[in-house]
């Protein structure tokens, strides 16, 4: 199906879904998110579809059946009973083919079993029924992106931005496509646009920091990682964020700070030979030879055959092996 322009599809429909239904395309995950099931259940029970002629009057039996089946399916999806949910939503779509919500969640069940083309067809029909719903447009773009069809994915991203120029997810999807096409500068530009509308989004901050690191600008990467750290309660910054900051600090030649961040990451994360090895490297660069030896030994306790740690231990200067004085 060709992606039509906004003017061709918009018609007189002004109905929009709440922003919390929009997914985050900066990640490569195409699995459904539980929050959208909850929002859908509320929508089925309260709002219905503004475009239906019977909205102000009695609800036909087919619509009532579709809503009931859809609610049951959402419950099944939350419980990860995907096959059961798919069957319920197939019946829901059959009962009321013009219900975009049933098609939205039917698409998620199809995605769960890898039927991406079928899922995309359901979303395309849902977009036709509610052309101003950016979350549907973005979801269709995400699927095309996962299928490697970047041209179609970009058309969906532009469509979402045309509908809502302030859509952080629309800009993030466009950025992800540029990044997959190895165009980091355009990707960075669009990720920055997305951050302008959602400045504390963790996935966007990580993506921007990664691109800055790839462009050899660790200072800018560290700035965004610091902004990311500030979104967490003190002492609860995830180990992966601490490790990213340590990597940027190492690139800046700030080895003692890098070692401190790697140390905190190792204390919080499950034991990892790779993690202890990175700590050992940072300690050695900071001039802490004994600290490097201790970290290397801890890496070898986790994995006695860890090749990088074995190599590093053999390369440590003799003073690292000497016993500590009284």
N, C-alpha and C positions, 0 to 999 in steps of 0.2 A: 504494500500500500504506500502510495506517495504521500509525503507529509504536506498537507495543504497550508496555505498562508493563514494568518490569523483572521484576515478579513473574510476569507472564504468560509471559515468554520465558525466564526464568532456568533453570527446571527443576533438574536435578542437575549441570549442567555447571559446573565450577570452573576450566576451562582458560583461561589468559590468555597473551597475547603479551607479549614483552619491551617495556619502555617505549621503546626506541630505534626502534620501528616507528611511533610516533605522529608524525603530521605537524604542521606549524605553520600553523594557520589564520589567524594574524594577517596573513599575506600573502594576496593575492588570487590566487595561483597555484594552478592545479589540475593542473599537470603532475606526473607521478610523480617521486619522488626516488630516486636510485640506491641509497642505503643500504638501502632496504626490499627491493630485489631481492636484495642480498647476504644479508640476514637471512632472506629467504624460502628461498633456496637451502640455507642451513644447516638451516632447519627441515625442509625436505623430506628432507634426507639423514639427520637425526638423530632428530627428535622424532615426526613424523607427527601424527596427530590423536588426542588422548586419548579422544575420545568414540566412536571406532570400535571395534566388538566384536572385531575381529581384531588389535587392537594388540599383544596378547601372543602371538599365534600367527602362522601363515603369512599373508602379505599376498596378497590376491586379485590376479589378473592385471590387473583393471580399475584397481585402486589403484596397482599398480606402473606401469602405462602412464600414468596421470594424473600421477604424480610425475615420470616421465621427460620427458613432454611439457612439464610445467610448468618443469622445470629448463632445458630447451632454450629455452623462451619467455623465461625470465628473462635468459638469455644474449643472446637477440635484442633484448630491450628495452634492455639495457645498451649494445648496439651501435647502438641507435636504428633497428633493423629492425622497425618497429611492425606493418606489415601481416603479416609473417611470424609475429611473436609472437602476433598476434590469431588467426591460423589455428591455431597450435599450442594455444592456450588454449581455443579453441572445441572442439577435439578432446578436450582434457583434461577439460573440463566434461561433455562427452557421455560420456566413458568413466567418470567418477565424479561424478555430479551432487551428491553430498553432501560434496565436498571444498571447504571454505570458502576455502582458500588459492588454489586455481585460479580461483575466482570473483573473489577480491580482485584478482588481477593481470589477469584478463580485463577487469575494469572499467577498469583503467588504460589498456589498449590501446584500449578503446572511447572513453574520454575523449580520448585523443590525436587521434582523428579527429572529435571534436566530438559524439559520440553520448552526450550526458549522461544522457538518460532511460534508455537501455539500460544504461549503466554503473551508474546508481542501482539499477536492478532487480537487477543482479548483486550489488551490495553489500547490498541488503535481504535477499536470500536467504542471503548469507554471514553476516549478523547473526543470522538465524533459526537457522542451524546452530551458531553460537558466540555466544550472547547476551551473554557477559561480556567480549567483546573491545572495549575502548574505542576502539582505533585504527580499527576498522571503523565503529563508530557515528559517530565524529568525521568520518571520510572521507565518509560518507553526508551528514552535515550540511554539510560543505564544498561538496559538489556542489549541494545545495539552495541554499546561500548564493550560489554562482556563478550559479545559474539565476534568482536574484532571488526565490526562494520562502522568504522570511524566517520565515514561520510554521512551515513544516516544518523548516527549519534549526534554529530555536530548540528544537523538540521533540527533535531529535537531540542538541543541546547539553545539554539538561536530562537526557536519557537517559544521556549519558556521565558527567555529574556525579553522577547517582544511582548509577551503577555504581561510580564512583571519585571521591569528593568532592575528592581531591587532584590531579585531572587538570588540569594547567596548560593543556593544549590544549582541554579542555572549557570552561573559563572563558574562554579566549582566543576561542574560537568564539562564545560568547555575547556577549562584548564587541564583537567585530567586527560582529555583527548589530545591536546597539544603535547602534554608530557609523554603520552604513549607514542606519539609521533616523533619524539626526541627533539622537540622545539621548546627548550626550557625557558627561554625568555618570554615567549608568548604565554606559556603556562604560568609563569610567575606573575605576569601582568593580570591575568584573569583570576588567579588565586588571590591576588591583592585586592581586586574588586570584590571578590566574595568576602574577604576579611573586613572590608569596609562596612558591610552590612551585618556581619556576625563576627565581631572582633575577638571573641573569646572561644571560638570553636576549636577544640583540640586538634581535630583532624586537619583543619586548614592551617593551623599554626605549624604542625609537624610537616605538612607538605611544603610549605613555604621555606621552612628551615632546611629541609632536605635539598631543595633546589638551590638555595644560596650556598650550601656546602658543595654541591656539584659544580657551581660556578666559581669556586675558590674564594668565597666571601664568608668566612667563618664568623666574622664579627656580626654581620647581619643575621646569620643563622642563630648565633647565641642570643641576640636581642629577642628574637621571636620565641626561642625556647625559654627565656626568662619570663616573657609574657605568659607562656603556657604554664610555667611553674607557679605563677601568681594566681592561677585559677584554682589551685588546690589549697586545702588547709595546710598550714605549716606542719612539716614532718610527715606529710602524706603524699609527697610527690612520687609518682610511680618510678620504679627502678629504670624502666626504659627511657624515661625523660631525663633522669640523672645521667644515664650512660650517654645519651645524645649530647647533653651539655658538656660532659667530659671530653667527648670526641671533638667538639668545637673548641674547647679550651686547649686541648692538645695542639690543634692546628694553629692556634694563636701563640703557642709557646708558653702557655701558662700551666706548667706541668704540675706544680704543687696543688693548684686548684683542681686540675684534672684528676689527680690521684685522690683527692678528698671526695670528689663526686663519684669516682669509681668505687671507692671504699664504701660509701653510703649505699650505692646500688647493690654491692655484694652483700651487705648486711641485711637488705630488705628482700632480695630475690632468693629463690631456691638455689642451692649450691650449683655452680656452673664452672667447668674448667675454663671455658672461653672468658667468662667474666673475671675470674681470678688472674688469668693470663693478661688481660688488658690492664688490670690493676697493677700487676707486676711491671709491665712496660712503663706505665705512668710513674711508678715509684722510682724506677731506674733512671728515667729521664729527669726526675726531680732531684736526683743525687742520693736517693734513699736506697742504698744497695741492700742493706739488711731487710728493709721492707719489701724490696723486690724478691728477695730469696723466700721470705715467709709467704708471700702471695703465690709464688711459683710452686712451693711445696703444697699449699692448699689446693692449687689446681690439680696437682698430681695425686692428691688424696681422692679427689673426685674422679679423676680418670688417669690412672697410672701410665697409660700409653699416649696421653695427649702430646702429639709430636712437637707443637710449638713450645709447650712448657718444658719438655725434655731438652729441647735445643737451647732454650733460654737459660735453664739451670746450668748447663755445661759451659755457657758463655759468661756467666757471672764472674767478676774478678775474685781473686783469692780472699780478699778481706771480708767478702760476704760469707765465707765459709768458716771464718774464725769465730770461736766462742766469744760471747759478750763478756767484757771485763766486769769486775766486782763494782 
